[in-house]
C-alpha cells in the first residue's frame, strides 16, 4: 500500500485528469475523505496534507473521533443511514448531512440543531435506481423534500447525494449519474439555490465527474485499509 501522500496524489491526479477530459476545472470537484473505521491518527495525517472534510456513517464512532480531534478545524459530514434516535447527535455535531431521505428525519434535524450553530448543510439522498435494499428518496419525493427545506429554520439545502447501483457496465453507470444530474438541474431550474452534487467513489469517480459531480467520496483508496 502506498504512503498517505502518494495515495492522496494518486486520487488528486485522477480527479484532475477526469475534470480535464470533461472540460471542467478541477477546482469544481471537492474531495471528501470517508474516514469510517479509520483512526484519529490517520485523520490527523491527512489533515496535515491539506484534507479537512471527513465523512462518517456511524454516529458513536464519529463522536469519539470528534472528541479526540476537537483541537483541529475539521468539517464533518454524516453520510450513513439516519436513525430517528440519532438525529440530535447528528444535528449537534456535524456540519453536513448527506443522507437525508425522508420528511421526519429532516424535521427532527431542523428542530434539534442548536440555534447558535450555523445552519446544517443538507444533501438529499436520492435512490436513483429504486433499489429496495438501499436508502434514499425516490426522484419524485426529492422535490417535496427540497421544498420543505426552504420552510425549516437551521437547514440549508446544498444539493443531492447518490449511490447508484453497483455495476461494471459504463453505459449503466453513465445513465444513473446522468439521471441524478438531471434531477439536480431540475432543482436549479425551479429556483433552489443548490451547489453540491455528491456522487462518485473510488471505482467510478471518473464517470461521476464526467456527469457533473461536484464532490467525490473516497475511502480506502485515499485513507488506506480500514480497521476491522
KEKOL-633173 format. One line per field, with one value per residue: residue in three letters; residue number from 1; x, y, z of N, C-alpha, C in turn. Coordinates in nm, 4 decimals. Each point is the difference from the previous one (the first is absolute). Example, Ala and Ser with C-alpha at 12.3 -4.5 7.8 and 13.67 -1.06 7.14 Angstrom:
resn: [Ala:Ser];
resi: [1:2];
n_east: [1.3190:-0.0350];
n_north: [-0.5690:0.1050];
n_up: [0.7800:-0.0720];
ca_east: [-0.0890:0.0820];
ca_north: [0.1190:0.1190];
ca_up: [0.0000:0.0060];
c_east: [0.0900:-0.0770];
c_north: [0.1200:0.1090];
c_up: [0.0000:0.0730];
//
This chain:
resn: [Unk:Unk:Unk:Unk:Unk:Unk:Unk:Unk:Unk:Unk:Unk:Unk:Unk:Unk:Unk:Unk:Unk:Unk:Unk:Unk:Unk:Unk:Unk:Unk:Unk:Unk:Unk:Unk:Unk:Unk:Unk:Unk:Unk:Unk:Unk:Unk:Unk:Unk:Unk:Unk:Unk:Unk:Unk:Unk:Unk:Unk:Unk:Unk:Unk:Unk:Unk:Unk:Unk:Unk:Unk:Unk:Unk:Unk:Unk:Unk:Unk:Unk:Unk:Unk:Unk:Unk:Unk:Unk:Unk:Unk:Unk:Unk:Unk:Unk:Unk:Unk:Unk:Unk:Unk:Unk:Unk:Unk:Unk:Unk:Unk:Unk:Unk:Unk:Unk:Unk:Unk:Unk:Unk:Unk:Unk:Unk:Unk:Unk:Unk:Unk:Unk:Unk:Unk:Unk:Unk:Unk:Unk:Unk:Unk:Unk:Unk:Unk:Unk:Unk:Unk:Unk:Unk:Unk:Unk:Unk:Unk:Unk:Unk:Unk:Unk:Unk:Unk:Unk:Unk:Unk:Unk:Unk:Unk:Unk:Unk:Unk:Unk:Unk:Unk:Unk:Unk:Unk:Unk:Unk:Unk:Unk:Unk:Unk:Unk:Unk:Unk:Unk:Unk:Unk:Unk:Unk:Unk:Unk:Unk:Unk:Unk:Unk:Unk:Unk:Unk:Unk:Unk:Unk:Unk:Unk:Unk:Unk:Unk:Unk:Unk:Unk:Unk:Unk:Unk:Unk:Unk:Unk:Unk:Unk:Unk:Unk:Unk:Unk:Unk:Unk:Unk:Unk:Unk:Unk:Unk:Unk:Unk:Unk:Unk:Unk:Unk:Unk:Unk:Unk:Unk:Unk:Unk:Unk:Unk:Unk:Unk:Unk:Unk:Unk:Unk:Unk:Unk:Unk:Unk:Unk:Unk:Unk:Unk:Unk:Unk:Unk:Unk:Unk];
resi: [1:2:3:4:5:6:7:8:9:10:11:12:13:14:15:16:17:18:19:20:21:22:23:24:25:26:27:28:29:30:31:32:33:34:35:36:37:38:39:40:41:42:43:44:45:46:47:48:49:50:51:52:53:54:55:56:57:58:59:60:61:62:63:64:65:66:67:68:69:70:71:72:73:74:75:76:77:78:79:80:81:82:83:84:85:86:87:88:89:90:91:92:93:94:95:96:97:98:99:100:101:102:103:104:105:106:107:108:109:110:111:112:113:114:115:116:117:118:119:120:121:122:123:124:125:126:127:128:129:130:131:132:133:134:135:136:137:138:139:140:141:142:143:144:145:146:147:148:149:150:151:152:153:154:155:156:157:158:159:160:161:162:163:164:165:166:167:168:169:170:171:172:173:174:175:176:177:178:179:180:181:182:183:184:185:186:187:188:189:190:191:192:193:194:195:196:197:198:199:200:201:202:203:204:205:206:207:208:209:210:211:212:213:214:215:216:217:218:219:220:221:222:223:224:225:226:227:228];
n_east: [0.0844:-0.0336:0.0930:-0.0411:0.1159:0.0534:-0.0743:0.0269:0.1260:-0.0121:-0.0703:0.0837:0.0934:-0.0663:-0.0221:0.1256:0.0442:-0.0879:0.0346:0.1279:-0.0215:-0.0643:0.1151:0.0330:-0.0184:0.1167:0.0042:-0.0742:0.0945:-0.0798:0.0959:-0.0895:0.0797:-0.0328:-0.0185:-0.1100:0.0086:0.0254:0.1252:-0.0131:0.0991:-0.0735:-0.1058:0.0765:0.0463:-0.1239:-0.0389:0.1105:-0.0618:-0.0865:-0.0343:-0.1146:-0.0539:-0.0697:-0.0263:-0.1037:-0.0174:0.0793:-0.1108:-0.0055:0.0368:-0.0862:-0.0898:0.0465:0.0017:-0.1191:-0.0252:0.0614:-0.0747:-0.0581:0.1294:-0.0512:0.0204:-0.0830:-0.0377:-0.1021:-0.0017:-0.1301:0.0399:-0.0397:-0.0605:-0.1093:0.0281:-0.1290:0.0483:0.0518:-0.1174:-0.0228:0.0631:-0.0671:-0.1152:0.0448:0.0413:-0.0850:0.0823:0.0126:-0.1175:0.0564:-0.0637:-0.0523:-0.0947:-0.0384:-0.1265:-0.0305:0.0962:-0.0444:-0.1226:0.0390:0.0718:-0.1019:-0.0867:0.0918:0.0102:0.1138:-0.0743:0.1040:-0.0397:0.0927:-0.0747:-0.0718:0.1141:-0.0965:0.0366:-0.0924:-0.0138:0.0344:-0.1002:0.0975:0.0433:-0.0678:0.1151:-0.0690:0.1223:-0.0236:0.0577:-0.0768:-0.0346:-0.1207:0.0285:-0.1154:0.0557:0.1044:-0.0870:-0.0759:0.1050:0.0361:-0.1282:-0.0017:0.1166:-0.0641:-0.0855:0.1194:-0.0049:0.1202:-0.0631:0.1099:-0.0883:0.0894:-0.0772:0.0566:-0.0273:0.0815:-0.0462:0.0279:-0.0774:0.0471:0.0841:0.0504:-0.1277:0.0942:-0.0709:-0.0170:0.1311:0.0300:-0.0847:0.0470:0.1266:-0.0286:-0.0731:0.1032:0.0873:-0.0823:-0.0081:0.1306:0.0081:-0.0892:0.0721:0.1094:-0.0609:-0.0303:0.1236:0.0260:0.0559:0.0025:0.1023:-0.0610:0.0768:-0.0317:0.0869:0.0276:0.0506:0.0789:-0.0989:-0.0695:0.1020:0.0695:-0.0849:0.0056:0.1300:0.0073:-0.0779:0.1008:0.0537:-0.0351:-0.0247:0.1216:-0.0456:0.1202:-0.0015:0.0055:-0.0427:-0.0595:-0.0808:-0.0067:0.0517:-0.1278:-0.0232:0.0184];
n_north: [-0.1199:0.0955:0.0900:0.0643:0.0651:-0.1186:-0.0519:0.1053:-0.0060:-0.1312:0.0183:0.0937:-0.0842:-0.0979:0.0788:0.0422:-0.1232:-0.0437:0.1003:-0.0135:-0.1314:0.0483:0.0664:-0.0525:0.0974:-0.0589:0.1328:-0.0460:-0.0913:-0.0062:-0.0229:-0.0960:0.0026:-0.1207:0.0432:-0.0639:-0.0453:0.1290:-0.0069:0.0604:-0.0844:-0.0867:0.0400:0.0001:-0.1183:-0.0288:0.0387:-0.0578:-0.0855:0.0657:-0.1177:0.0628:-0.0589:-0.0533:-0.1173:-0.0059:-0.1312:0.0038:0.0336:-0.1109:-0.0674:0.0721:-0.0133:-0.1243:-0.0113:0.0535:-0.0760:-0.1018:0.0453:0.0335:-0.0244:-0.0822:0.0784:-0.0983:-0.0458:-0.0281:-0.1038:-0.0046:-0.1243:-0.0398:-0.1168:0.0750:-0.0370:-0.0075:-0.1026:0.0201:0.0514:-0.0019:-0.1152:-0.0403:0.0497:-0.0498:-0.1082:0.0162:0.0337:-0.1243:-0.0182:-0.1083:-0.0506:0.1206:-0.0845:0.0619:0.0372:-0.1109:-0.0576:0.0560:-0.0220:-0.1216:-0.0106:0.0550:-0.0737:-0.0922:0.0750:0.0212:0.0864:-0.0249:-0.1059:-0.0034:0.0355:-0.1089:-0.0264:-0.0051:-0.1252:0.0025:-0.1170:-0.0184:-0.0855:0.0369:-0.1166:0.0614:-0.0064:-0.1114:-0.0464:0.1082:0.0863:0.1037:0.1240:-0.0216:0.0023:-0.0654:-0.0641:0.0041:0.0283:-0.0916:-0.0813:0.0311:-0.0080:-0.1113:-0.0234:0.0595:-0.0834:-0.0576:0.0437:0.0517:0.0050:-0.0414:-0.0027:-0.0979:-0.1104:-0.0881:-0.1158:-0.0800:-0.1239:0.0173:-0.0814:-0.1073:0.0455:-0.0894:0.0118:0.0575:-0.0660:-0.1028:0.0048:0.0264:-0.0965:-0.0730:0.0288:-0.0258:-0.1019:-0.0237:0.0193:-0.0699:-0.0796:0.0043:-0.0144:-0.0953:-0.0345:0.0115:-0.0690:-0.0672:0.0449:-0.1273:0.0581:-0.1058:-0.0575:-0.1075:-0.0731:-0.0685:-0.0399:-0.1282:-0.1234:-0.0784:-0.0873:0.1117:0.0537:-0.0643:-0.1031:0.0008:0.0240:-0.0945:-0.0574:0.0694:-0.1060:0.0563:-0.1235:-0.0538:-0.1189:0.0155:-0.1327:-0.1333:0.0375:0.0765:-0.0483:-0.0942:-0.1152:-0.0347:0.0506:-0.1186];
n_up: [0.0000:-0.0847:0.0186:0.1122:-0.0092:-0.0224:0.0962:0.0753:-0.0376:0.0195:0.1118:0.0409:-0.0432:0.0595:0.1040:0.0000:-0.0224:0.0911:0.0774:-0.0283:0.0145:0.1070:-0.0166:0.1195:0.0870:0.0275:0.0083:-0.1002:0.0194:0.1054:0.0889:0.0210:0.1063:-0.0419:0.1237:-0.0394:0.1248:-0.0059:0.0357:0.1179:0.0250:-0.0699:0.0680:0.1091:-0.0407:-0.0359:0.1203:0.0433:-0.0818:0.0761:0.0527:-0.0132:-0.1074:0.1010:-0.0572:0.0823:0.0275:0.1079:0.0651:0.0722:-0.1067:-0.0685:0.0959:0.0095:-0.1311:-0.0070:0.1050:-0.0600:-0.0988:0.1131:0.0145:-0.0916:-0.1041:0.0336:-0.1173:0.0804:-0.0834:0.0277:-0.0337:0.1216:0.0132:0.0063:0.1250:0.0282:0.0716:-0.1194:-0.0292:0.1317:0.0148:-0.1060:0.0414:0.1131:-0.0663:-0.0978:-0.0981:-0.0464:-0.0615:-0.0543:0.1039:-0.0144:0.0390:0.1124:-0.0047:0.0632:-0.0691:-0.1097:0.0411:0.0340:-0.1088:-0.0622:0.0674:-0.0273:-0.1080:0.0620:0.0660:0.0816:-0.0684:-0.0943:-0.1033:0.0129:-0.0610:-0.0889:-0.0273:-0.0907:0.0629:-0.1259:0.0038:-0.0807:0.0485:0.0984:0.0640:0.0210:-0.0176:-0.0703:0.0850:0.0258:-0.0248:-0.0453:-0.1290:0.0042:0.1010:-0.0815:-0.0967:0.0581:0.0152:-0.1228:-0.0323:0.0699:-0.0572:-0.0998:0.0600:0.0089:0.1233:-0.0009:-0.1163:-0.0632:-0.0964:-0.0141:-0.0017:-0.0821:0.0567:-0.0662:0.0171:-0.1278:-0.0680:0.0640:-0.0891:-0.0827:-0.0341:-0.0727:-0.0890:0.0825:0.0263:-0.1260:-0.0293:0.1007:-0.0202:-0.1264:0.0421:0.0802:-0.0994:-0.0751:0.1040:0.0130:-0.1307:0.0269:0.1061:-0.0740:-0.0940:0.1094:-0.0037:0.0203:0.1034:-0.0777:0.0589:0.0521:-0.0786:0.1102:-0.0910:0.0105:-0.0115:0.0683:-0.0155:0.0272:0.0656:-0.0943:0.0038:0.1339:-0.0101:-0.0914:0.0922:0.0542:0.0572:0.1151:0.0417:0.0135:0.0352:0.0527:0.0130:-0.0161:-0.1182:0.0911:0.0928:-0.0911:0.0317:0.0126:0.1215:0.0503];
ca_east: [-0.0844:0.0768:-0.0016:-0.1122:0.0165:-0.0092:-0.1410:-0.0685:0.0396:-0.0640:-0.1409:-0.0063:0.0297:-0.1180:-0.1021:0.0443:-0.0074:-0.1412:-0.0534:0.0534:-0.0628:-0.1392:-0.0006:-0.0361:0.1070:0.0134:-0.0401:-0.1452:-0.0307:0.0523:0.0349:-0.0424:0.0688:-0.0907:0.0895:-0.0564:0.0943:0.1361:0.0435:0.0212:0.1357:0.0007:-0.0684:0.0976:0.0975:-0.0542:-0.0232:0.1301:0.0234:-0.0913:-0.1385:-0.0715:-0.1373:-0.0002:-0.1335:-0.0211:-0.1345:-0.0414:-0.0025:0.0832:0.1398:0.0343:0.0039:0.1248:0.1071:-0.0150:0.0488:0.1458:0.0569:-0.0687:0.0967:0.0209:-0.1108:-0.0448:-0.1386:-0.0511:-0.1169:-0.0622:-0.0347:-0.0621:-0.1435:-0.0306:-0.1041:-0.0664:0.0575:0.1348:-0.0052:0.0502:0.1462:0.0423:-0.0293:0.0855:0.1441:0.0454:-0.0264:-0.0729:-0.0668:-0.0186:-0.0830:-0.1387:-0.0854:-0.1417:-0.0451:0.0111:0.1406:0.0325:-0.0606:0.0700:0.1294:-0.0226:-0.0417:0.1024:0.1208:0.0141:-0.0310:0.1218:0.0862:-0.0367:-0.0960:0.0513:0.0049:-0.0710:-0.0191:-0.1059:0.0467:-0.0964:0.0155:-0.0268:-0.0309:-0.1119:0.0456:-0.0775:0.0890:0.0831:-0.0683:-0.0143:-0.1337:-0.0210:0.0102:-0.1254:-0.0048:0.1064:-0.0508:-0.0756:0.0950:0.0695:-0.0914:-0.0094:0.1226:-0.0118:-0.0863:0.0520:0.1133:0.1222:0.0320:0.0400:0.0053:0.1182:-0.0077:-0.0375:0.1004:-0.0505:0.0851:-0.0663:0.0160:0.1319:0.0092:0.1248:-0.0386:0.0118:-0.1221:-0.0942:0.0529:-0.0274:-0.1441:-0.0415:0.0535:-0.0641:-0.1347:0.0167:0.0332:-0.1199:-0.0840:0.0676:-0.0258:-0.1406:-0.0047:0.0494:-0.0978:-0.1135:0.0396:0.0708:0.1391:0.0866:0.1339:0.0778:-0.0453:0.0926:-0.0108:0.1270:0.0905:0.1277:-0.0102:-0.0731:0.0070:0.0176:-0.1300:-0.0791:0.0472:-0.0430:-0.1435:-0.0300:0.0231:0.0804:0.0638:0.0178:0.0177:0.1035:0.0382:0.1256:0.0979:0.0659:0.0439:0.0607:-0.0801:-0.0739:0.0099:-0.1116];
ca_north: [0.1199:0.1231:0.0883:0.0954:0.1052:-0.0607:-0.0313:0.1262:0.0499:-0.0851:0.0385:0.1354:-0.0096:-0.0575:0.1051:0.1005:-0.0581:-0.0147:0.1337:0.0514:-0.0763:0.0456:0.1433:0.0667:0.0468:-0.0912:0.0658:-0.0149:-0.1287:-0.0129:-0.1350:-0.0374:-0.1201:-0.0851:-0.0410:-0.1045:-0.1050:0.0505:0.0501:0.1446:0.0304:0.0049:0.1239:0.1070:-0.0082:0.0575:0.1418:0.0650:0.0034:0.0965:-0.0474:0.0456:-0.0515:-0.1434:-0.0585:-0.1119:-0.0567:-0.0543:0.1162:-0.0125:0.0007:0.1361:0.0880:-0.0255:0.0650:0.1446:0.0389:-0.0092:0.0908:0.1282:0.1087:0.0237:0.0647:-0.0990:0.0061:-0.1368:-0.0325:-0.1296:-0.0553:-0.1311:-0.0065:0.0793:-0.0502:0.1111:0.0257:0.0554:0.1288:0.1095:-0.0037:0.0423:0.1425:0.0796:-0.0253:-0.0035:0.1198:-0.0442:-0.1305:-0.0283:-0.1193:0.0271:-0.0589:0.0007:0.1225:-0.0072:0.0216:0.1391:0.0853:-0.0215:0.0661:0.1450:0.0396:-0.0342:0.0772:0.1080:0.1300:0.0803:-0.0627:0.0333:-0.0956:-0.1310:-0.0219:-0.1248:-0.0581:-0.1006:-0.1219:-0.0521:-0.1400:0.0256:-0.1253:-0.0650:-0.1253:-0.0171:-0.0210:0.1194:0.1204:0.1062:0.0325:-0.0148:0.1299:0.0739:0.0541:0.0986:0.1358:0.0326:0.0210:0.1252:0.1084:0.0023:0.0603:0.1451:0.0472:-0.0423:0.0721:-0.0767:-0.0926:0.0599:-0.1007:0.0161:-0.0747:-0.1407:-0.1064:-0.1255:-0.1189:-0.0829:-0.1439:-0.0531:-0.0620:0.0279:0.0434:0.1465:0.0597:0.0090:0.0971:0.1327:0.0252:0.0300:0.1302:0.1038:0.0244:0.0798:0.1359:0.0623:0.0346:0.1155:0.1137:0.0377:0.0821:0.1326:0.0643:0.0379:0.1097:-0.0414:0.0476:-0.1138:0.0119:-0.1214:-0.1269:-0.0948:-0.1336:-0.0523:-0.0550:-0.0434:-0.0808:0.0630:0.1457:0.0608:0.0100:0.0959:0.1348:0.0278:0.0287:0.1237:-0.0020:0.1068:-0.0546:-0.1448:-0.0545:-0.1015:-0.0650:-0.0719:0.0423:0.1186:-0.0126:-0.1284:-0.1097:0.0335:-0.0883:-0.0964];
ca_up: [0.0000:-0.0076:0.1159:-0.0062:-0.1004:-0.1323:-0.0255:-0.0244:-0.1321:-0.1008:-0.0075:-0.0568:-0.1431:-0.0646:-0.0056:-0.0974:-0.1348:-0.0358:-0.0245:-0.1258:-0.1083:-0.0105:-0.0242:0.1237:0.0860:0.1144:0.1241:0.0150:0.0638:0.1359:0.0422:0.1348:0.0468:0.0781:0.1088:0.0856:0.0404:-0.0077:0.1304:0.0107:-0.0432:-0.1461:-0.0368:0.0226:-0.1089:-0.1232:0.0242:-0.0206:-0.1447:-0.0587:-0.0054:0.1200:0.0002:0.0254:0.0029:0.0919:-0.0121:0.1281:0.0878:0.1197:-0.0435:-0.0396:0.1169:0.0706:-0.0772:0.0112:0.1331:-0.0002:-0.0997:0.0100:-0.0139:-0.1426:-0.0704:-0.0978:-0.0447:0.0110:-0.0818:0.0280:-0.1313:0.0179:0.0283:0.1185:0.0899:0.0688:0.1320:-0.0170:-0.0689:0.0832:-0.0026:-0.1339:-0.0145:0.0883:-0.0113:-0.1392:-0.0794:-0.1189:-0.0030:-0.1425:-0.0189:0.0382:-0.1040:0.0343:0.0671:0.1463:0.0356:-0.0308:0.1022:0.1264:-0.0102:0.0077:0.1347:0.0975:-0.0255:0.0963:-0.0591:-0.0113:-0.0999:-0.1385:-0.0560:-0.0357:-0.1443:-0.0293:-0.1323:-0.0035:-0.0647:-0.0961:-0.0404:-0.1414:-0.0696:0.0694:0.0606:0.1232:0.1135:0.0167:0.0440:-0.0979:-0.0472:-0.1434:-0.0679:0.0160:0.1363:0.0198:-0.0153:0.1205:0.1079:-0.0268:0.0355:0.1458:0.0537:-0.0032:0.1076:0.1295:0.0559:0.0319:-0.1091:-0.1269:-0.1056:-0.0836:-0.1251:-0.0019:0.0137:-0.0558:-0.0125:-0.1011:0.0127:-0.0329:-0.1314:-0.0715:-0.1334:-0.0028:-0.0551:0.1113:0.0953:-0.0550:0.0024:0.1373:0.0389:-0.0825:0.0532:0.1221:-0.0418:-0.0553:0.1145:0.0589:-0.0890:0.0173:0.1210:-0.0372:-0.0869:0.0836:0.0869:0.1213:-0.0053:0.0297:-0.0580:0.0280:-0.0560:0.0622:-0.0587:-0.0456:0.1006:-0.0566:-0.1213:-0.1099:0.0099:-0.1322:-0.0659:0.0774:-0.0335:-0.1373:0.0022:0.0720:0.1449:0.0601:0.1191:-0.0021:0.1341:-0.0181:0.1243:0.0122:-0.1020:0.0523:0.1387:0.0244:0.0544:0.1207:0.1160:0.0037];
c_east: [0.0877:-0.0110:-0.1117:0.0140:-0.0130:-0.1451:-0.0786:0.0320:-0.0636:-0.1466:-0.0141:0.0280:-0.1186:-0.1097:0.0363:-0.0138:-0.1448:-0.0624:0.0467:-0.0630:-0.1433:-0.0095:-0.0382:0.1243:0.0098:-0.0404:-0.1505:-0.0370:0.0699:0.0265:-0.0437:0.0683:-0.0943:0.0824:-0.0598:0.1028:0.1459:0.0364:0.0085:0.1385:0.0088:-0.0699:0.0934:0.1029:-0.0516:-0.0385:0.1291:0.0374:-0.1000:-0.1443:-0.0707:-0.1426:0.0017:-0.1428:-0.0070:-0.1420:-0.0494:0.0127:0.0971:0.1484:0.0438:0.0127:0.1295:0.1169:-0.0071:0.0516:0.1518:0.0642:-0.0594:0.0943:0.0276:-0.1240:-0.0441:-0.1473:-0.0522:-0.1297:-0.0566:-0.0549:-0.0715:-0.1504:-0.0278:-0.1155:-0.0590:0.0636:0.1422:-0.0016:0.0556:0.1525:0.0530:-0.0190:0.0974:0.1482:0.0539:-0.0299:-0.0832:-0.0702:-0.0361:-0.1025:-0.1433:-0.0924:-0.1482:-0.0327:0.0224:0.1429:0.0384:-0.0556:0.0715:0.1366:-0.0147:-0.0308:0.1090:0.1335:0.0058:-0.0203:0.1237:0.1012:-0.0386:-0.1034:0.0682:-0.0060:-0.0563:0.0067:-0.1093:0.0505:-0.1092:0.0365:-0.0344:-0.0391:-0.1078:0.0392:-0.0629:0.0895:0.0801:-0.0842:-0.0076:-0.1447:-0.0109:0.0175:-0.1258:-0.0094:0.1007:-0.0534:-0.0805:0.0928:0.0757:-0.0869:-0.0121:0.1220:-0.0122:-0.0835:0.0494:0.1160:0.1159:0.0395:0.0380:0.0133:0.1188:-0.0082:-0.0427:0.1204:-0.0605:0.1070:-0.0689:0.0304:0.1394:-0.0039:0.1346:-0.0268:0.0053:-0.1234:-0.1040:0.0470:-0.0291:-0.1482:-0.0469:0.0465:-0.0665:-0.1394:0.0058:0.0279:-0.1229:-0.0959:0.0561:-0.0271:-0.1462:-0.0171:0.0462:-0.1040:-0.1220:0.0370:0.0678:0.1485:0.0960:0.1347:0.0831:-0.0676:0.1015:-0.0244:0.1348:0.0872:0.1226:-0.0152:-0.0583:0.0115:0.0140:-0.1339:-0.0873:0.0395:-0.0424:-0.1470:-0.0362:0.0224:0.0840:0.0672:0.0093:0.0367:0.0950:0.0451:0.1359:0.1033:0.0786:0.0625:0.0645:-0.0954:-0.0667:0.0320:-0.1177:-0.0859];
c_north: [0.1245:0.0812:0.1034:0.1058:-0.0567:-0.0330:0.1271:0.0524:-0.0807:0.0391:0.1382:-0.0002:-0.0592:0.1051:0.1022:-0.0521:-0.0118:0.1358:0.0551:-0.0713:0.0454:0.1494:0.0812:0.0450:-0.0953:0.0617:-0.0089:-0.1243:-0.0104:-0.1466:-0.0198:-0.1304:-0.0802:-0.0711:-0.1032:-0.1109:0.0393:0.0632:0.1525:0.0402:0.0109:0.1262:0.1190:0.0026:0.0676:0.1461:0.0794:0.0090:0.0904:-0.0434:0.0419:-0.0543:-0.1517:-0.0509:-0.1224:-0.0522:-0.0686:0.1105:-0.0134:0.0013:0.1422:0.0928:-0.0184:0.0666:0.1512:0.0502:0.0007:0.1048:0.1406:0.1198:0.0347:0.0646:-0.0909:0.0214:-0.1437:-0.0155:-0.1340:-0.0542:-0.1348:0.0080:0.0678:-0.0632:0.1177:0.0325:0.0544:0.1417:0.1140:0.0049:0.0467:0.1505:0.0867:-0.0099:-0.0083:0.1330:-0.0317:-0.1330:-0.0267:-0.1099:0.0201:-0.0508:-0.0065:0.1190:-0.0044:0.0288:0.1457:0.0934:-0.0156:0.0692:0.1509:0.0434:-0.0238:0.0680:0.1163:0.1355:0.0860:-0.0620:0.0477:-0.1001:-0.1310:-0.0162:-0.1382:-0.0332:-0.1049:-0.1220:-0.0556:-0.1441:-0.0059:-0.1258:-0.0824:-0.1363:-0.0149:-0.0133:0.1242:0.1186:0.1025:0.0207:-0.0290:0.1365:0.0847:0.0652:0.1118:0.1424:0.0432:0.0285:0.1312:0.1192:0.0138:0.0685:0.1517:0.0570:-0.0348:0.0882:-0.0974:-0.1014:0.0799:-0.1108:0.0288:-0.0775:-0.1432:-0.0896:-0.1278:-0.1071:-0.0912:-0.1491:-0.0436:-0.0688:0.0354:0.0454:0.1529:0.0690:0.0177:0.1011:0.1423:0.0344:0.0369:0.1385:0.1140:0.0335:0.0780:0.1455:0.0725:0.0406:0.1237:0.1253:0.0440:0.0840:0.1424:0.0766:0.0481:0.1065:-0.0389:0.0359:-0.1114:0.0172:-0.1267:-0.1227:-0.1048:-0.1393:-0.0392:-0.0437:-0.0549:-0.0654:0.0758:0.1522:0.0668:0.0201:0.1014:0.1435:0.0392:0.0392:0.1145:0.0014:0.1193:-0.0456:-0.1517:-0.0469:-0.1197:-0.0539:-0.0637:0.0379:0.1226:-0.0254:-0.1332:-0.1010:0.0400:-0.0968:-0.0972:0.0239];
c_up: [0.0000:0.1279:-0.0161:-0.1087:-0.1401:-0.0353:-0.0300:-0.1398:-0.1118:-0.0180:-0.0632:-0.1497:-0.0762:-0.0154:-0.1070:-0.1422:-0.0459:-0.0315:-0.1341:-0.1189:-0.0240:-0.0271:0.1219:0.0755:0.1192:0.1329:0.0242:0.0797:0.1357:0.0319:0.1446:0.0370:0.0893:0.1067:0.0940:0.0203:-0.0225:0.1347:0.0006:-0.0489:-0.1524:-0.0500:0.0176:-0.1132:-0.1254:0.0169:-0.0191:-0.1474:-0.0720:-0.0135:0.1285:0.0096:0.0093:0.0155:0.0884:-0.0159:0.1268:0.1052:0.1164:-0.0337:-0.0340:0.1203:0.0785:-0.0720:0.0135:0.1340:0.0039:-0.0905:0.0070:-0.0129:-0.1463:-0.0615:-0.1145:-0.0336:-0.0061:-0.0788:0.0472:-0.1309:0.0100:0.0188:0.1336:0.0767:0.0776:0.1343:-0.0068:-0.0573:0.0848:-0.0030:-0.1354:-0.0165:0.0795:-0.0332:-0.1433:-0.0676:-0.1245:0.0293:-0.1456:-0.0270:0.0487:-0.1104:0.0375:0.0907:0.1504:0.0460:-0.0226:0.1071:0.1349:-0.0010:0.0150:0.1425:0.1036:-0.0247:0.0987:-0.0685:-0.0193:-0.0967:-0.1396:-0.0507:-0.0387:-0.1513:-0.0322:-0.1482:0.0109:-0.0751:-0.0906:-0.0350:-0.1483:-0.0760:0.0698:0.0578:0.1386:0.1236:0.0365:0.0435:-0.1113:-0.0404:-0.1493:-0.0662:0.0175:0.1384:0.0235:-0.0074:0.1227:0.1172:-0.0188:0.0374:0.1510:0.0614:0.0092:0.1125:0.1383:0.0441:0.0216:-0.1059:-0.1246:-0.1031:-0.0902:-0.1311:0.0195:0.0242:-0.0552:0.0016:-0.1011:0.0186:-0.0442:-0.1361:-0.0607:-0.1439:-0.0053:-0.0559:0.1102:0.1033:-0.0468:0.0112:0.1402:0.0428:-0.0774:0.0543:0.1316:-0.0377:-0.0548:0.1116:0.0708:-0.0837:0.0076:0.1262:-0.0300:-0.0820:0.0781:0.1035:0.1296:-0.0137:0.0409:-0.0694:0.0129:-0.0605:0.0428:-0.0577:-0.0571:0.1157:-0.0716:-0.1369:-0.1191:-0.0010:-0.1363:-0.0708:0.0725:-0.0341:-0.1413:-0.0036:0.0947:0.1494:0.0444:0.1289:-0.0125:0.1402:-0.0090:0.1354:-0.0034:-0.1055:0.0457:0.1371:0.0320:0.0622:0.1304:0.1135:-0.0030:0.1215];
//
